[in-house]
Amino acid sequence: MEITRSFGLDALVERRIQAAIACGEFDNLPGAGRPLALDDDRLVPEELRVACRLLKNAGYVPPELAQISEINRLLGAVSRAELAEDERSAGARRLRALLIELELSGRTATAQAAWQQYSEVLREHCERSPIAARRRAAA
């Protein structure tokens, strides 16, 4: 395969790749002969795709996604009443703090949706509580 002439860093990289191919350094690599598993990254700007893929493959998760993941975990735990009373209040405080951080980071639509989901979970939890059952029975 003939590479067109290029200059600077591109030329250096190409020369090193060609030398590695000639020495057989790319032979028998894991996944050789199989297609690459490419993610759908159409929404990532083209100039950031390689960097984002490297970070993802290294296990890095952006802080916003980590927050959203923790919010979903806490919402699930609260809705399923998996937490003890003291854990529930600590979890609720942590959940509110995460929602506020998310909102302050500029992700207002995501924060609003999470606040809505949180209020629905709280409403359902209150409706299932023994106090609410007694009030319904008394009415």
C-alpha positions in Angstrom: 0.0 0.0 0.0 1.5 3.3 -1.0 1.0 6.2 1.3 0.8 9.7 -0.2 3.5 12.0 0.9 2.7 14.0 4.0 4.7 16.2 6.2 5.3 16.9 9.9 3.7 14.8 12.5 1.5 12.9 10.0 4.7 11.7 8.2 6.4 10.6 11.4 3.4 8.6 12.5 3.0 7.0 9.1 6.7 6.0 9.0 6.4 4.4 12.4 3.3 2.6 11.5 4.8 1.3 8.3 8.0 0.2 10.2 5.8 -1.6 12.8 3.9 -3.4 10.0 7.2 -4.4 8.3 8.5 -5.8 11.7 5.3 -7.8 12.2 4.3 -5.9 15.4 0.7 -5.8 14.4 0.5 -9.6 13.7 -1.6 -11.7 16.1 -3.2 -8.8 17.9 -6.3 -9.6 20.0 -9.3 -9.2 17.8 -7.4 -9.5 14.5 -9.6 -10.3 11.6 -12.8 -9.3 13.4 -14.7 -6.1 12.8 -14.3 -3.2 15.2 -17.1 -2.7 17.6 -18.0 0.9 16.8 -20.4 2.8 19.0 -23.0 5.1 17.6 -21.3 8.4 18.2 -23.0 10.6 15.6 -23.8 13.1 18.3 -20.2 13.5 19.4 -18.3 16.1 17.4 -15.9 14.5 14.9 -12.8 16.1 16.5 -13.8 14.6 19.9 -14.7 11.1 18.9 -11.3 9.5 19.3 -10.7 11.1 22.7 -14.2 10.1 23.9 -13.7 6.5 22.7 -10.3 6.3 24.5 -11.8 7.6 27.7 -14.7 5.2 27.4 -12.5 2.2 26.8 -10.3 3.2 29.8 -13.4 3.0 32.0 -13.8 6.8 32.5 -17.3 8.0 33.0 -18.0 11.7 32.8 -19.1 13.1 36.2 -22.6 14.0 34.8 -23.2 10.4 33.8 -21.9 9.2 37.2 -24.3 11.6 38.9 -27.3 10.5 36.7 -26.4 6.8 37.4 -26.3 7.5 41.2 -29.6 9.4 41.0 -31.2 6.5 39.2 -29.9 4.1 41.8 -31.1 6.2 44.7 -34.5 6.7 43.0 -34.9 2.9 42.6 -33.8 2.2 46.1 -36.3 4.8 47.5 -39.1 3.6 45.3 -38.6 -0.1 46.3 -38.2 0.9 49.9 -34.9 -0.9 50.1 -33.3 1.5 52.5 -33.6 1.5 56.3 -35.1 4.6 57.9 -31.7 6.2 58.6 -30.3 5.2 55.2 -33.5 6.6 53.6 -33.0 10.1 55.0 -29.3 10.0 54.1 -30.2 8.7 50.6 -32.8 11.4 50.2 -30.3 14.1 51.2 -27.7 12.7 48.8 -30.3 12.5 46.1 -31.4 16.2 46.6 -27.7 17.3 46.6 -27.1 15.4 43.3 -30.2 16.9 41.7 -29.1 20.4 42.8 -25.5 19.8 41.4 -27.0 18.6 38.2 -29.2 21.6 37.8 -26.3 24.0 38.7 -24.1 22.3 36.1 -26.5 23.5 33.4 -28.3 20.3 32.8 -31.6 21.8 33.7 -33.8 19.5 31.6 -32.2 16.4 33.0 -32.5 17.8 36.5 -36.1 18.8 36.0 -37.0 15.3 34.8 -35.2 13.8 37.8 -36.9 16.1 40.2 -40.3 15.1 38.7 -39.4 11.4 39.0 -38.3 12.0 42.6 -41.5 13.7 43.5 -43.5 10.9 42.0 -41.5 8.3 43.9 -42.1 10.3 47.1 -45.8 10.6 46.4 -46.1 6.8 45.8 -44.1 6.1 48.9 -46.3 8.3 51.0 -49.4 6.7 49.6 -48.2 3.3 50.6 -47.2 4.3 54.1 -49.3 3.1 57.1 -50.2 6.6 58.0 -51.8 7.2 54.6 -53.6 3.9 54.9 -55.1 5.0 58.3 -56.1 8.3 56.9 -57.9 6.6 54.0 -59.6 4.2 56.4 -60.8 7.1 58.6 -62.2 9.1 55.8 
